[in-house]
Amino acid sequence: MRKSVQSYAGKRVILCALGILAAVALGSCDESYTQDDIAFRLAAWISGLPPIDHFPEEMQVLCELDAGSSSAPIFNVSGYARLLRVDRNSVSSLAKGEPGSPYEIGGCFPCLQELIIDRFEFVETYYQSAADRKRIGLEKGFDTPDYVFRDRYVSETGLYRYELRRRTRSPEACVPFDDAVERAWRHSFSPVNKPELEHFWRMYNELKTDLGDRCVVVSRISDLTAPYIFETEVVRVGSEPWRLVSGFIQRVRERIVQEVDSTVVAQSTSYRYLVHAADGRFHRRASCGKTGLPDINRILFPTTAGVR
């Protein structure tokens, strides 16, 4: 009997020690940590996972604060800027040619949706070159398909403006666009997978009648000049472990702001609670709010047919 009690006590000591070690090991991890190791497995085994739709108190406060969506139509808009993942990409750095996150390529190639269907005069955005993305990806050890490391219309990291121009106005400016059309045409006979050219070729054939004697011209710019900026972000706003299991609150936001004073004219916000499930990934257990604004042409309405 005494031996059994001692054995049970010994197991409890071991479990407690392991639990402390797990807590220490997990204390500094964040949403970027995805390694499947013994500490995460142990924490999940000891604590279990929170039930689905478990809302931490801090997340309930955030949900009541600003989760949801709101927008109002804005008329007479000449063009807009698009900045994806502003939490990962610095506009000032990109303007200098310094890359940000390799996950976001940027650009709007071939921009036919924005310039012909949506009828904006121009779109401004960043672009990250294939060389920069490949270099950063290799440094971080990403297992990325080769087709990702190909350039799309431009080949240097920076800020760019895309717009339509008539060939009679500046025929030399249409040469890059015509080269892209030829590459897409040649690729249409190839078995090699190049999604960006396949997408371009499909849209070009659908819209070439509307395109007429115009082409898409892209110009390097030193700063954004668009009156409105569409931006997205995904950020961690609070650490919320479940017992020994690592967890955090994530905010996902899309918004359109006025460039002149950063006034928000449209916004969608959602919050997510994620915990590590000992399989190398964080899993969502609860969420609130709305993810994603309506299509931008249902918020910003252009002034012209998009011809300069």
URDA-V316813 format. One record per residue. N is the residue number from 1. RES is the residue in three letters. SS is DSSP state (a for helix, b for strand, c for the rest). PHI is phi in whole degrees, 0 to 359 (* if undefined). PSI is psi as a letter, one per 30 degrees, with the letter a starting at -180 (none if undefined). Layout:
# URDA-V316813
{{N	RES	SS	PHI	PSI} {N	RES	SS	PHI	PSI}}
This chain:
# URDA-V316813
{{1	MET	c	*	e} {2	ARG	a	299	e} {3	LYS	a	296	e} {4	SER	a	295	e} {5	VAL	a	296	e} {6	GLN	a	296	e} {7	SER	a	297	e} {8	TYR	a	297	e} {9	ALA	a	297	e} {10	GLY	a	296	e} {11	LYS	a	296	e} {12	ARG	a	295	e} {13	VAL	a	298	e} {14	ILE	a	298	e} {15	LEU	a	298	e} {16	CYS	a	296	e} {17	ALA	a	296	e} {18	LEU	a	296	e} {19	GLY	a	298	e} {20	ILE	a	296	e} {21	LEU	a	299	e} {22	ALA	a	296	e} {23	ALA	a	298	e} {24	VAL	a	295	e} {25	ALA	a	295	e} {26	LEU	a	269	f} {27	GLY	c	299	e} {28	SER	c	256	g} {29	CYS	c	282	l} {30	ASP	c	224	a} {31	GLU	c	292	f} {32	SER	c	277	f} {33	TYR	c	274	j} {34	THR	c	232	g} {35	GLN	c	295	k} {36	ASP	c	266	j} {37	ASP	c	233	l} {38	ILE	a	295	e} {39	ALA	a	296	e} {40	PHE	a	292	e} {41	ARG	a	297	e} {42	LEU	a	294	e} {43	ALA	a	298	e} {44	ALA	a	294	e} {45	TRP	a	292	e} {46	ILE	a	286	e} {47	SER	a	268	f} {48	GLY	c	72	l} {49	LEU	c	256	l} {50	PRO	c	294	l} {51	PRO	c	295	l} {52	ILE	c	301	k} {53	ASP	c	70	g} {54	HIS	c	283	j} {55	PHE	c	253	j} {56	PRO	c	299	l} {57	GLU	a	301	e} {58	GLU	a	297	e} {59	MET	a	290	e} {60	GLN	a	299	e} {61	VAL	a	295	e} {62	LEU	a	294	e} {63	CYS	a	298	e} {64	GLU	a	289	f} {65	LEU	a	288	e} {66	ASP	a	208	g} {67	ALA	c	292	k} {68	GLY	b	128	a} {69	SER	b	219	k} {70	SER	b	209	k} {71	SER	b	198	l} {72	ALA	c	219	k} {73	PRO	c	294	k} {74	ILE	b	240	k} {75	PHE	b	254	l} {76	ASN	b	59	h} {77	VAL	b	260	k} {78	SER	c	284	e} {79	GLY	b	190	l} {80	TYR	b	212	l} {81	ALA	b	254	k} {82	ARG	b	236	j} {83	LEU	b	233	j} {84	LEU	c	273	k} {85	ARG	c	53	i} {86	VAL	c	294	f} {87	ASP	c	286	f} {88	ARG	c	250	f} {89	ASN	c	234	k} {90	SER	c	266	k} {91	VAL	a	298	e} {92	SER	a	296	e} {93	SER	a	290	e} {94	LEU	a	297	e} {95	ALA	a	299	f} {96	LYS	c	274	f} {97	GLY	c	90	g} {98	GLU	c	265	j} {99	PRO	c	289	l} {100	GLY	c	248	c} {101	SER	c	280	k} {102	PRO	c	288	f} {103	TYR	c	288	e} {104	GLU	c	255	j} {105	ILE	c	285	e} {106	GLY	b	86	a} {107	GLY	c	71	l} {108	CYS	c	219	g} {109	PHE	c	307	k} {110	PRO	c	268	g} {111	CYS	c	67	g} {112	LEU	a	290	e} {113	GLN	a	299	e} {114	GLU	a	289	e} {115	LEU	a	268	f} {116	ILE	a	257	e} {117	ILE	a	288	e} {118	ASP	c	281	f} {119	ARG	c	70	g} {120	PHE	c	281	l} {121	GLU	c	288	e} {122	PHE	b	202	l} {123	VAL	b	227	k} {124	GLU	b	248	k} {125	THR	b	195	l} {126	TYR	b	267	l} {127	TYR	b	220	k} {128	GLN	c	245	k} {129	SER	c	295	l} {130	ALA	a	299	e} {131	ALA	a	297	e} {132	ASP	a	293	e} {133	ARG	a	295	e} {134	LYS	a	293	e} {135	ARG	a	298	e} {136	ILE	a	293	e} {137	GLY	a	299	e} {138	LEU	a	293	e} {139	GLU	a	298	e} {140	LYS	a	269	f} {141	GLY	c	76	g} {142	PHE	c	290	k} {143	ASP	c	265	i} {144	THR	c	245	k} {145	PRO	c	301	k} {146	ASP	a	301	e} {147	TYR	a	295	f} {148	VAL	a	294	e} {149	PHE	c	268	h} {150	ARG	c	227	k} {151	ASP	c	281	l} {152	ARG	c	235	j} {153	TYR	c	81	e} {154	VAL	c	238	l} {155	SER	c	226	g} {156	GLU	c	231	k} {157	THR	c	290	k} {158	GLY	b	167	a} {159	LEU	b	261	k} {160	TYR	b	220	l} {161	ARG	b	243	k} {162	TYR	b	250	k} {163	GLU	b	205	l} {164	LEU	b	268	k} {165	ARG	b	221	l} {166	ARG	b	282	k} {167	ARG	c	296	e} {168	THR	c	292	f} {169	ARG	c	280	e} {170	SER	c	210	i} {171	PRO	a	301	e} {172	GLU	a	294	f} {173	ALA	a	289	f} {174	CYS	a	272	f} {175	VAL	a	302	e} {176	PRO	a	300	e} {177	PHE	a	293	e} {178	ASP	a	296	e} {179	ASP	a	297	e} {180	ALA	a	294	e} {181	VAL	a	298	e} {182	GLU	a	295	e} {183	ARG	a	298	e} {184	ALA	a	295	e} {185	TRP	a	296	e} {186	ARG	a	297	e} {187	HIS	a	292	f} {188	SER	c	297	f} {189	PHE	c	259	g} {190	SER	c	256	k} {191	PRO	c	279	f} {192	VAL	c	290	k} {193	ASN	c	275	j} {194	LYS	c	226	i} {195	PRO	a	304	e} {196	GLU	a	295	e} {197	LEU	a	285	e} {198	GLU	a	297	e} {199	HIS	a	296	e} {200	PHE	a	299	e} {201	TRP	a	297	e} {202	ARG	a	294	e} {203	MET	a	292	e} {204	TYR	a	299	e} {205	ASN	a	292	e} {206	GLU	a	289	e} {207	LEU	a	242	g} {208	LYS	a	294	f} {209	THR	a	294	e} {210	ASP	a	292	e} {211	LEU	a	295	e} {212	GLY	c	60	b} {213	ASP	c	267	g} {214	ARG	b	253	l} {215	CYS	b	218	l} {216	VAL	b	270	k} {217	VAL	b	249	k} {218	VAL	b	241	k} {219	SER	b	230	k} {220	ARG	b	288	k} {221	ILE	b	233	l} {222	SER	c	270	f} {223	ASP	c	201	l} {224	LEU	c	283	k} {225	THR	c	238	f} {226	ALA	c	297	k} {227	PRO	c	289	f} {228	TYR	b	227	k} {229	ILE	b	235	k} {230	PHE	b	265	k} {231	GLU	b	221	l} {232	THR	b	232	l} {233	GLU	b	206	l} {234	VAL	b	224	j} {235	VAL	b	227	l} {236	ARG	b	274	k} {237	VAL	b	242	g} {238	GLY	b	180	k} {239	SER	b	270	k} {240	GLU	c	223	i} {241	PRO	c	291	l} {242	TRP	b	256	j} {243	ARG	c	55	c} {244	LEU	c	267	f} {245	VAL	b	277	k} {246	SER	c	291	k} {247	GLY	b	207	l} {248	PHE	b	204	l} {249	ILE	b	258	k} {250	GLN	b	243	k} {251	ARG	b	252	k} {252	VAL	b	246	k} {253	ARG	b	221	k} {254	GLU	b	238	k} {255	ARG	b	203	l} {256	ILE	b	241	k} {257	VAL	b	236	l} {258	GLN	b	285	k} {259	GLU	c	295	e} {260	VAL	c	293	e} {261	ASP	c	219	g} {262	SER	c	64	g} {263	THR	c	295	k} {264	VAL	b	278	k} {265	VAL	b	252	f} {266	ALA	b	203	k} {267	GLN	b	201	k} {268	SER	b	232	k} {269	THR	b	223	k} {270	SER	b	226	l} {271	TYR	b	238	k} {272	ARG	b	230	k} {273	TYR	b	252	k} {274	LEU	b	238	k} {275	VAL	b	229	l} {276	HIS	b	277	k} {277	ALA	c	258	g} {278	ALA	c	66	g} {279	ASP	c	242	g} {280	GLY	c	91	g} {281	ARG	c	221	l} {282	PHE	b	268	k} {283	HIS	b	241	k} {284	ARG	b	284	k} {285	ARG	b	250	f} {286	ALA	b	203	l} {287	SER	b	204	l} {288	CYS	b	211	l} {289	GLY	b	92	a} {290	LYS	c	236	k} {291	THR	c	259	j} {292	GLY	c	101	k} {293	LEU	c	278	l} {294	PRO	c	299	l} {295	ASP	c	308	k} {296	ILE	a	298	f} {297	ASN	a	284	g} {298	ARG	a	259	g} {299	ILE	c	241	e} {300	LEU	b	259	k} {301	PHE	b	246	k} {302	PRO	b	286	l} {303	THR	c	266	e} {304	THR	c	227	a} {305	ALA	c	276	g} {306	GLY	c	86	g} {307	VAL	c	241	k} {308	ARG	c	241	none}}
